Amino acid sequence: MSVWLHVANALYLLSYSVKDILWLRLLTVVAGGILLGQLLAASEPSQAAIAWNVLFTIINVYRIVLLVLERRPVRFKEDEQRLYQLVFRSLTPREFVKLVAIGAWEETPAALRIVTRGEDLDRIRVVYSGRTEVQIDGRTITSLGEGKFIGEMSFVTGDKPTADVVAVEPTRVLAWQKDRLKTFLADNPDLRAALQLVIGTDLVGKLRAG
Amino acid sequence: MLDRAGVEHALGDEWKSGPCLLVFLRHFGCVGCSEHVTALSPRLLELAALDVRAVFIGNGAPSMIDGFVERQALADKKVTLLTDPSLTAYRAAGFARSKWSTLGPRALVDSARALLAGHPHLSVQGDAFQQGGTLLVDRDGVVCFFHQATSLGDHPSPSDVVDSAMRVRARESQYIV
């Protein structure tokens, strides 16, 4: 009994000396498991000590699962990889995966209007492939191709669009519902700052081109 | 407004050529202001890319500006440093001058947070009780963002400031989509 007690406490001691929170929790779970075994093997097991130990273990295991999920390698699909390289390199791969997860891919045939002047725009889009044109009264102001945002000005200002956007080629975009994206960014301040850099860069490009 | 050499500047000149972010600090030795500037500094490049000028304003003597720039590593940043020892601009902006905001419980918590994060609390270099604030002014002089500090550690989120800068610039575009 005393040997296992010392082993468990040595593991606790080791867990306090490691810097990585994952290792700290893993060592704590192992130490707690040994201690739990000893408590159960006792002639008169302390129900309170067992209950507390089980609770600590459950919390630690839950946190370990979250940490492992957070740290597992990111694997992009082919289109995600290309879009990441094209536009979102200032985000970490994991931040980009989170962003993609709340968006939806959309296909627009040629000649279809994506944005209508004066009508509320509920989405912000980034062009993955194809080409669109910004038009006012049928006059083309500029074209927005791969890697360019559509709806980011409306997203930033909250204003209605003052121009139409028409697909001049079959166009594939990644789109986000504005309200959902705003909520998501409010919950992820680091990602919000990183996305601001992406959108700000796009905005500056358009202002300088215009 | 005075620059580090003691030369007078009209604040209105700062936004004549485009939008301008005005960050009114407390005194130059303030621990909360050190925290504020540290949070905002990494975003100054973004603001510069958006053609938004950044001006930090303290209220100590002009000779205190150089030390502040050195401590905050602002020498290579795109930011102008001015000082308003008369507090005229602070009063015009409506920023409070308050002992409670400087010494009250919230201020103490703010100070402790900033100190634990490694920000130095130096001797008073200006008006100890003057609070700061942040404004974004467009080229027409319209205030598009306004934050009035209610204690020495009450700062706007840098992301909110950048959002406002993007909003101002987007509205200058010939179209919005």
Boltz contact constraints between the chains, C-beta under 6 A:
constraints:
  - contact:
      token1: [A, 115]
      token2: [B, 177]
      max_distance: 6.0
  - contact:
      token1: [A, 134]
      token2: [B, 175]
      max_distance: 6.0
  - contact:
      token1: [A, 134]
      token2: [B, 177]
      max_distance: 6.0
  - contact:
      token1: [A, 141]
      token2: [B, 175]
      max_distance: 6.0
  - contact:
      token1: [A, 153]
      token2: [B, 170]
      max_distance: 6.0
  - contact:
      token1: [A, 153]
      token2: [B, 176]
      max_distance: 6.0
  - contact:
      token1: [A, 154]
      token2: [B, 176]
      max_distance: 6.0
  - contact:
      token1: [A, 156]
      token2: [B, 166]
      max_distance: 6.0
  - contact:
      token1: [A, 156]
      token2: [B, 167]
      max_distance: 6.0
  - contact:
      token1: [A, 156]
      token2: [B, 170]
      max_distance: 6.0
  - contact:
      token1: [A, 157]
      token2: [B, 167]
      max_distance: 6.0
  - contact:
      token1: [A, 157]
      token2: [B, 170]
      max_distance: 6.0
  - contact:
      token1: [A, 157]
      token2: [B, 171]
      max_distance: 6.0
  - contact:
      token1: [A, 159]
      token2: [B, 176]
      max_distance: 6.0
  - contact:
      token1: [A, 161]
      token2: [B, 176]
      max_distance: 6.0
  - contact:
      token1: [A, 161]
      token2: [B, 177]
      max_distance: 6.0
  - contact:
      token1: [A, 162]
      token2: [B, 175]
      max_distance: 6.0
  - contact:
      token1: [A, 162]
      token2: [B, 176]
      max_distance: 6.0
  - contact:
      token1: [A, 163]
      token2: [B, 175]
      max_distance: 6.0
  - contact:
      token1: [A, 163]
      token2: [B, 177]
      max_distance: 6.0
  - contact:
      token1: [A, 165]
      token2: [B, 177]
      max_distance: 6.0
  - contact:
      token1: [A, 192]
      token2: [B, 159]
      max_distance: 6.0
  - contact:
      token1: [A, 193]
      token2: [B, 159]
      max_distance: 6.0
  - contact:
      token1: [A, 196]
      token2: [B, 162]
      max_distance: 6.0
  - contact:
      token1: [A, 197]
      token2: [B, 46]
      max_distance: 6.0
  - contact:
      token1: [A, 200]
      token2: [B, 46]
      max_distance: 6.0
  - contact:
      token1: [A, 200]
      token2: [B, 50]
      max_distance: 6.0
  - contact:
      token1: [A, 200]
      token2: [B, 166]
      max_distance: 6.0
  - contact:
      token1: [A, 203]
      token2: [B, 166]
      max_distance: 6.0
  - contact:
      token1: [A, 204]
      token2: [B, 49]
      max_distance: 6.0
  - contact:
      token1: [A, 207]
      token2: [B, 173]
      max_distance: 6.0
  - contact:
      token1: [A, 210]
      token2: [B, 173]
      max_distance: 6.0
  - contact:
      token1: [A, 210]
      token2: [B, 174]
      max_distance: 6.0
